[in-house]
Amino acid sequence: MFKVGSVFIPVTDLKKSQKWYQDLLGVKLIDEWDGGAGFYFPDCPTQLGLVQVEKPQPSEFSITKNKKNSYYNFLVEDIDEAYSYFNRNGVKASEIDEWDGMKFFDFIDPDGNPFSVVNEVEGSPFHREEVKKMQEDD
């Protein structure tokens, strides 16, 4: 019944952010509106919206005093290639880390919005094929 339709990201310079997201994440412009722009990913049904704000907004939550988590992540097939791609293009990113077989790294956009990039681990209950099986069983 419900699907994630769009993810909205607060940005302070809409034009600069549009170029950054298009150049680095490969999103394609759908349309613009007063104070925002919508994009699609070539291989994903979820859309991305950039919304102009006056000052940076929090786009992460605190787990503990020193540990934060972004609200969403980007899934890639080859984490090493994604990491190299970001480094070649001057994107500030953390080192690749591993947890329970999953590799990931974090990066920030021009407004300091944090995101994670993750790969899927075959056999994990969170792998898209495993989730697909659960969905088919519903």
Secondary structure by P-SEA (a helix, b strand, c coil): cccccbbbbbbccaaaaaaaaaaccccccccccccbbbbbbccccbbbbbbbcccccccccccccccccccbbbbbccaaaaaaaaaaacccccccccccccccccccccccbbbbbbbbbccccccaaaaaaaaaac
